[in-house]
Amino acid sequence: MNDIWRDLLHLRADVTLAVGLVLAIGVTVHILLTKREVASAVGWIGLVWFAPIAGAVAYAVLGVNRVKRRARQLRPQEAETEASSEAIPGGSGTYLDSLQRGIGRITGRPLLAGTTWQAFRNGDEAYPPMLEAIAAAQRSIGLSSYIFRNDRWGGRFIGALTEANARGVAVRVLIDGIGGGWVLSRAYHRLRRNGVTAARFMHSPLPWRMPFLNLRSHKKILVIDGAVAFTGGMNIADENVMATRPRHPVQDLHFRIEGPVVAQLAEAFADDWDFATGEDLDDAVWSPAIASRSGAAARVIDSGPDEDIQKVEFAALQAVGCARSSIAVMTPYFLPDERMNTALSLAAMRGVAVDVIIPRKGNHTMVNWATRANVGPALAEGVRIWRSPPPFHHTKIMVVDNEWCLIGSCNWDIRSFRLNFELCLEVYDSDLAATLSAIMQRARGEALTLAEIESRSLPIRLRDAGARLMLPYL
């Protein structure tokens, strides 16, 4: 009997070894053919050879980008849009023409003249005009938000959307499946009870049917009648309204946009709605023709893990590479990879003034630790990092050479650049650049210095370096 059990154990070990070897080889082949990031590829290959079965399961759940396949099925590839070779609309033929051509190649979208804008600080300024626009809607309302709370101000939005739906306006609300509450999405359920058509982005109540915890829709879009839009970094929650004296206040910036570029914002919302629900929105209702007008040149840049390239990240790299005099960035999370850190350092080395504003105290402890371990080389080359005093700043803006502006939802970290679905707007306008620069100048507090980074004790440096290893997931 002992011999039989010994033979069975040997057979089981041989079968396990064979299965593990086949899995390790198969997963390695898949990684080599699909993973572009060397560090990611090496890490996954090491895991599957160290623990073939567990590693293969982990890779199947977390390492395979199924979103790309789903997105391509739901959003068939259209004919490639040839990038415009024309100068900036209304411009004077400057070196920024090369930047707009580069971003045109990245996005496949034209740069459109005639954009007018208004900037609003915090929900105190932004929410009232957003609610007024919803109340004035006649045909359609498309709203997408990462966070949508069922609190005092969230309730006002729910009420306004419900009233618009009751008077016959086509209303569609898209809330992220994690940011809007995975288990209890009270705003979503209240909207549905009120008869408003709402959906959650990549959500399932069953965790084993939702392997995309990292891949979220971080976009903030409100489009009214295809003619007026609001976008920026602001969610819908009381924490954004300073007058309510929230326990954890969040400062932010949002924008009202009018002009032909609103059609691109409407298209971005319609694409996401189709992706989430399979419903194709009627262009005549959601994106009517907008007459030409005077105003700034602008273009939508949206990106996500279903795209072939990281469009927002590549656009920012293009802008950094084209900068001649100044680069100013304000972001709540500053964890770029070596490629972006090197680009900023090279800009500083060639004499460009590079300023980055981050919160003095962020709302994610590990992000704070990892940031200190990540910025040393850039500080050494002349990049200046400033810390804004509380309340926490959630603003995401960029200005290059007092002319080119980037506004929207994208943070300066790998999560936003490569994992989330994000939307930004590039605008060529010196007036907007002056407004954003003034906001950043007022937000500057004390500088983060190289001496401070280097003076950390060994335990703190080890802690921060360990947190930096989680950089792709923070």
N, C-alpha and C positions, 0 to 999 in steps of 0.2 A: 504493500500500500504506500509506503514511504517513497518507493521508487516511482510510482505513478504520479504522486503529488510533485515530486522533484522534476519529472519530465514535463508535467503541465506548467509548472512555474518557469522552466526553461523555455517552453514554447511561447508562453505569454510574454516573456522578456524579449524573445526573438521577434515576435509579431509587433510589439510596442516599438522596438528599435527600427524595424522595417517601416512601420507607419510613420514614425518620427522622421526618418531619413527622407521618405517620399514627400512629406509635408514641408520639411526644411528646404528641399530642392525646389519644390513647386512655388513656395512663397518667395524664395530668393529670386527665382526667374521673374515673378510678377513685380517684385520691388525694383529689380534692375531695369525693367522695361517701362515702369510708370513713375517712379519717384525721381524728381529732378533735384531735390535738395540732398546734397551728399551726406550731411550729418544725419538727416532723418533716415536715409537709406541705410547707412552704416549701423545706426541704432537698431532698426528693425531687423536687419540681417543678423546682428549679434544676438538679439533676443531669440529669434526662431532657431538658431543653432544651439544656443545655451539651453533652451527649454522648448523643443520643437512643437509639442502638442499645445501647451499653454500659449506659446508665442504665436502659433498659427491662429488660434482662436482670437487672441487679442488683436492681431493684425486684421482679421476678417471683420471684427466689430469696429475697430477704431482707425485702422490704417488705410482702408479702401475707400476711395472717394466715390460713393454711389450717387452723390448729389449731382455730379457732372452728367451722369447718364440720365437721371430723372429730368434734369433741367433741359437737356437736349431733346428729350422725348416730348416735353411739354412746350418747349420754345424752339421749334425747328429753326435751323440755321437759315438765315436769309442771305441773299447775295451780298458779298462784301461791299461795303461802301468805300469807295476810293477817297482817300484823304484829300482835302482841298489843298491846293497849292497857292491859293490866293492869300493876300495879306489880311491882317486883322480888319474886319469890317469897320470902316470909319477911321482906321488908323493911318499912320504916316509912313509905313514901310520900315519899321524898326527891327532890331535884332530879335524882338519877341515874336516876329513872324515865324521864325524857325521853331520856337516853342509851340505855337499853335499848330503848326504842321505836324510836329511830333505827337502831340496829344490827339490830333485828328487821326493819325495812324493807329494810336492805341485804342481809341474809343470807337472808331468807325462812324462818328457823328460829326455833323458840320458845326462850325462856330456861328452863332446867330447874333446879329445886331438887334438893338432895340430893347435891351433889358433895363428895367427900372427896379429899384430895390428900396426897402426900408429895413433898418436894423432895430431889433428890440432886445433889451437886456432883461433877462429873467422872465418868469411867467407873469410878473406884475405888468410888464409892458406888452408881452406877446399874446397872452391868452385872450384879452378883450377883443383885439382886432380879429383874431382867429374865430372867435365865437360870433362876431358881427358878420364875417364872411360866410360862415355856415348858415346864419339866419337869413342872409340875402341870396343864398343859392337858389337857382331856378331849375337846373337840369340834373346836375350830378355833383357828388361829393365823394372823393377818395381820400381816406385817411389811413396812414400806416405809421405805427409807433412801436418802438421796442418795449417801453413801459407805458402802461395805461392803467392808472389806479382808479378804483371806485371810491375816491375820497371827495372832499368838498369841490375842488375844481374839476376833477375827473367827472363827478356827477353833473356838473354844468355842461360839459361836453356831451355826455350821454343824453342829457335832456335836449340840447340843441340838435343833436343828430336824430333823436327820436321825433322831434317836431318836424324836421326837414323831411324825414321819411314819410310822416303822416300826410304832408301836403303834396306828396307825389314826386319828390326828388329821388333820383336813384342814388342810394347811399351804400357804400361798401367800406368796411372797416377791417383792417388787417393788423393783428396784434401778435407779437412774437410768442412762440409756444413756451419759451423759458422766461424771457424778460417780463412778459405779461402775467406770469404765474403759471407754473406747470400743473400743480394740483388744483389750486383755487384761483381761477382767473375771473374775479368777481365782475370786472368791467365787461368782459366778453359775455358772461352769462346774463348780465343785466341788459346789455344791448340786445341779445337774442330774445329775451323775454319781452322786450319792448317792440319786437318785430323788425329790428334793424338787421340787415344782412351783414354778418361778421364772421371772420375766420381766424384761426390761429396758425401761424407759420410753422410748418414742420413739427406738429404736436401729436402725441399719442399718450393716452393715460397709462399705457402699458410700457414700462421702461425697456423691455426687450424688443419692442417694435419701434423704438426711438433711438437709434444708434448715432444720432447727429447732435449730441449735446453741445459740441463746440461750434457748430455751424448755425449761427443765428442771424436773423434779419435785424440789423441795427439801424435801419433807415428811419428817418422821420420826414414824412411827406404829407401835406394836406393840399389837395387840388380841388378848386371850386369851379365848376362849369367849364373846365379846361382852359380857363382864362386867367385865374389868379391862383398863386401857389404860395405855400409857406414851407420852408425847409431850414435845416440847421442841425443843432445838436440836442435840442430840448425834447424831453419826454413830456408826458401829461401826468402831473402829480403835484400835490400841494407843496412838496419839498422844493419846487422851483419858484414858489411865490414867497418872496421875503416878507411880505406884509403879514403872512400867516404865522410868522415866527416858528418855522418848523424845527423839530428837534435836530434833524440833520439837513441843514439848508444846502442847496445846490445852485450855484450861480451858472448861468448859461446864456447863449446868444442864439437868436432865431431871426429869420428874415422873411419878409413878404416880397414875392417876386412877381413881376408882370412882364409881358412881352412874349415874342415867339418861342423863347426857350421854355416856357411853361408847357409847350407840347411835348418836350423831351421828359419833363417831370411827370406828365400824365402818362406817357408811354412807359416810363420806369414803373409807375404804380400798377398799370395794367398788366405788365409782364409778371410782376410779383403776384398779383391776384390770380392770374392764369396758372402760375406755378403752384400756388397754394390750393386752389379750388378747381382748376380746369375750366373755369368760365372765361370766355373770350368777351371782353367788354367792347361795346359798339363805339367805334371811333367817332361817329357823328355826334354822339352824346358826350363822350368823355374827352375828346381832343379835337374840337372844331378848329377851323382855320383861324389864325390870328393875323391881323393886318400888320404890315410893316410900320415901324415907328422909330423915333430917335431914341438912343440909349446905348448902354454899354454892350460889348460883345461878351457872350457867355455860352457855356456848354455844360451839359450833364456828364459826369464821370461816375458810373456805377460799376461795382466789382463784387466778386464773390467766388466761392470755391467751384461754381459751375462754369466759370469763365476760363479761357485758355491762358490768360495772363493776369497778374495782379494790377488791374488798371489804375487804381488810385495810387498805389505805391509807385508804379512806373511814371505816372504823371508828376508826382512829387520829385522823383529822381530827375526827371527832365528839367523841372523848374530849378532845382538845386544846381544842376549842371550848367544852366543858362545864366544864372545869377551873375551880375557884374558888381553890384554895390552892396546889396543887403538882402538878408533872409531873416524873416521873423516868424516864429512858430509858437502857437499857444495850444497846449494839449494837456488833458488831465492825466494821461499815461504816456510816458516817454520810454519805450523799450524797443527801439528799432534794432534790426540785425546789423551785422558787420558791414553789409553793403551800404546801407543808409548812413551809418555812423561814419564810414570812410568818405562818402560823398560830402557830408557836412564838414568833415575835417579838411578835405581838399579845398572846399570853397573858402574856409577860413584861412588856409595856407596861401591862397592866391589873393588875399586882401579883402574878401567879402566879409562884411559884418554879419555874423551869424548869432542870433539871439533866440533862445528857447525859454518859454515861460511854463513852468509846471507848478502844481500846488505845493505849498510848504508842507502840508499834511494831507496825503491822499486818503482815499476811503478804502484802500486795499493794502494791508500791511505788507504782504509779500511783494507787491509791486513796488512799494517804497524801498524795500531791501534790495530787490533786483536792480532797480534804477541806479542805486549807488555803485553797484558792481559793474554797471554797463557803460557809464559815461566818462570814465577816467581818460581813455585815449582821446576822445573828442575835446575834453577840457584842456588836455595837454597841447592840443594843436590850435587853441584859440577860440573854440566855440564857447559862448557865454550862456550859462544856465541860471535863470532867475526863479525865485520861489515866490509865488503869490500868496499873500496872507489869507486866512479864512475870511468868509466862508469858502468852502471847496468850490473851485472853478472847474466846470465840466465843458468849457468852451473849446472848440476845435477850429482853429483858423490859421491861415498861412498867408504871408505877403512877401513878394519878391520884387525888389527894385522899385518899391513904391508904386507899382502898376498892376502886377499880376496877383490875383487873390484866389484862395481856395477856401470854401466854406462847406460845412456839411456835417456828416455823422462820424467820420473816420478818425479814430485815435492814431497816435504814432506808436503802434505796437504791432507785433506779428499777428495777433488775434484779429485786429481790424484790417490789416493789410492783406491777409491771406485766408482767414477762416470765416469771418463774418461776411454777410451781404451788406454792403455799404453804398452810400450815395453822397457825392459831393458835387459842387458847382464851381467851375472855374470862371472867373470874371476878370476881364481886362478893363480896369477902371481906376483912375488915380483918386477919385473921390472916395470910393469904397476902401481903397488902400489906406487913405488918410484916416478914415473912421476906424478901421480895424487896428491900425498902428497906434492910434490914440488910446484905444481900449487896452492894448497890450502894454503900452507905456504906463498907464495908470495901475495895471495889475502887477507890475514889477515890484518885488520886495527885495530881500537880501539875496546876494549871489551865492550859488553853490560853487565852492572853489576846489581846485585840485589839492590844495593843502588840507582841506577838510576831509576829502576822500582818502588821502594817503595817511591821515592821522588816526583812522579807525583802528581799534585794537584787533589783534589776530582773531579772537573768537567772533567778533562782529564781521570782519572781512570774510571769514569762512561761512558764516550764516548768509551774508549777502551773496557770496559766490554760489552757494548752494541754491538759493532762490533764483539766481539768474539761469540755472540749468533748466528751470521750468518756463523760460522765456516764451516759447511758442504757445503756452497754454494759459498765461496770466492775463 
